[in-house]
Amino acid sequence: MVKDPAKVNFSYGDNLWRGSDLLCSGVASFGHISGVHYQNLDQWGDYIAALDRGELPLLRGLVPTPHQRLVREMILQMKKGLLDVGYFRDKFGVDIIEHWADEWRQYADDEYLSFDANEVRLTRAGLLRVDGLLPAFFEPEHRGVRYT
């Protein structure tokens, strides 16, 4: 928590991390438009060639399941350092504390975060390694996979 959220409103990030559309640009970039998660071509030459032909430089896309949308929003919001448990319960009908109880306990034991029934709050150590914490919440088939 670098900035006081009562004083600073970063609309782009706040909306992005709550499921808003994101048009990506650039090689291997990820985006999310109208419920479709997609990635651009991952090689510079292929990317430029597609643009030169007047085509979108898309590599792949998928329509995520409701659970995958939950995971997506949760891991994006984890990067902010604070999760509102009620937000996920209201939007997805899932209590994230119960759903990932073992993961939260392990990360709390490792002093990467604290949690209760209402929120998950990353510590400074957790924020510094948040990207390394995220795969524990991925569906099993998406763990250990390189995406570029």
C-alpha positions in Angstrom: 0.0 0.0 0.0 2.1 2.8 -1.3 -0.6 5.4 -1.7 -3.6 6.3 0.6 -6.7 5.2 -1.4 -8.7 7.9 0.4 -6.5 10.5 -1.4 -5.6 8.8 -4.6 -8.0 7.3 -7.2 -6.4 5.5 -10.1 -9.4 4.8 -12.2 -7.7 2.7 -14.9 -6.2 0.3 -12.4 -9.2 0.2 -10.1 -11.5 -0.6 -13.0 -9.1 -3.0 -14.7 -8.6 -5.1 -11.6 -12.4 -5.4 -11.2 -13.0 -6.9 -14.6 -13.2 -4.0 -17.0 -12.2 -4.4 -20.7 -8.5 -4.0 -21.5 -7.4 -3.5 -25.1 -3.8 -4.7 -25.3 -1.2 -3.5 -27.7 2.3 -4.9 -28.2 4.0 -8.2 -28.7 2.7 -11.0 -26.5 0.3 -8.6 -24.6 -2.7 -9.9 -22.9 -6.1 -8.3 -23.1 -9.7 -8.8 -22.1 -12.6 -7.6 -24.2 -16.3 -8.4 -23.9 -15.6 -11.5 -21.9 -12.9 -12.8 -24.1 -9.3 -13.2 -22.7 -6.8 -13.0 -25.5 -3.1 -12.6 -26.3 -1.3 -11.0 -29.2 1.3 -12.7 -31.3 4.4 -13.4 -29.4 7.1 -12.8 -32.1 8.0 -9.3 -33.3 8.2 -10.3 -37.0 4.8 -12.0 -36.9 3.2 -9.1 -35.0 4.5 -6.5 -37.5 3.5 -8.7 -40.5 -0.1 -9.0 -39.2 -0.3 -5.2 -38.8 1.2 -4.6 -42.2 -1.5 -6.9 -43.7 -4.2 -4.8 -41.8 -5.0 -7.7 -39.5 -5.3 -7.8 -35.7 -2.1 -9.5 -34.4 -4.0 -12.1 -32.3 -2.3 -15.3 -31.2 -5.1 -16.9 -29.2 -8.2 -16.3 -27.1 -10.7 -18.0 -24.9 -13.9 -17.3 -23.1 -13.1 -17.9 -19.5 -15.4 -20.0 -17.3 -17.0 -18.2 -14.3 -14.3 -19.8 -12.0 -11.6 -18.5 -14.3 -13.1 -15.0 -14.2 -13.0 -15.2 -10.4 -9.4 -16.3 -10.5 -8.5 -13.5 -13.0 -10.0 -10.8 -10.9 -8.6 -12.1 -7.6 -5.0 -12.3 -8.8 -5.2 -8.9 -10.4 -6.5 -7.4 -7.2 -3.9 -9.2 -5.2 -1.3 -7.1 -7.0 -2.9 -4.1 -5.2 -2.3 -5.8 -1.8 -5.8 -5.9 -0.5 -8.8 -8.2 -1.3 -12.3 -7.4 -0.1 -13.8 -10.9 0.5 -17.4 -9.5 0.3 -16.7 -8.2 -3.3 -16.0 -11.7 -4.5 -18.9 -13.3 -2.6 -21.3 -10.7 -4.0 -20.0 -10.9 -7.6 -19.1 -14.6 -7.9 -21.0 -16.3 -5.1 -17.7 -17.7 -3.7 -16.1 -17.2 -0.3 -12.5 -16.9 -1.4 -11.3 -17.5 2.2 -13.0 -20.9 2.3 -12.3 -21.8 -1.3 -8.5 -21.3 -0.9 -8.2 -21.8 2.9 -5.0 -23.9 2.7 -3.3 -21.3 0.5 -4.2 -18.4 2.7 -3.0 -20.2 5.8 0.3 -21.1 4.2 1.0 -17.6 3.0 0.0 -16.2 6.4 2.4 -18.7 8.1 5.1 -17.4 5.7 4.2 -13.8 6.7 3.3 -12.8 3.2 -0.2 -11.8 4.2 -2.9 -11.6 6.9 -6.5 -12.5 6.5 -9.8 -12.7 8.2 -13.4 -13.2 7.1 -13.6 -9.8 5.5 -10.2 -9.1 3.8 -6.8 -10.4 2.7 -4.0 -7.9 3.2 -0.5 -8.6 1.8 2.5 -7.6 3.9 5.4 -5.8 2.4 7.2 -9.1 1.9 4.0 -10.4 0.1 3.8 -7.4 -2.2 7.4 -7.8 -3.2 6.8 -11.3 -4.3 3.1 -11.2 -5.3 3.7 -12.6 -8.8 5.3 -15.7 -7.3 2.3 -16.2 -4.9 -0.3 -16.1 -7.7 0.1 -19.6 -9.3 -1.2 -21.2 -6.1 -4.6 -19.9 -7.1 -4.5 -21.0 -10.8 -6.5 -24.0 -11.9 -4.1 -27.0 -11.8 -3.8 -27.3 -15.6 -2.6 -23.6 -15.7 0.2 -24.0 -13.2 3.8 -24.2 -14.4 2.8 -23.1 -17.9 4.8 -20.5 -19.8 2.4 -18.1 -21.7 4.9 -16.3 -24.0 
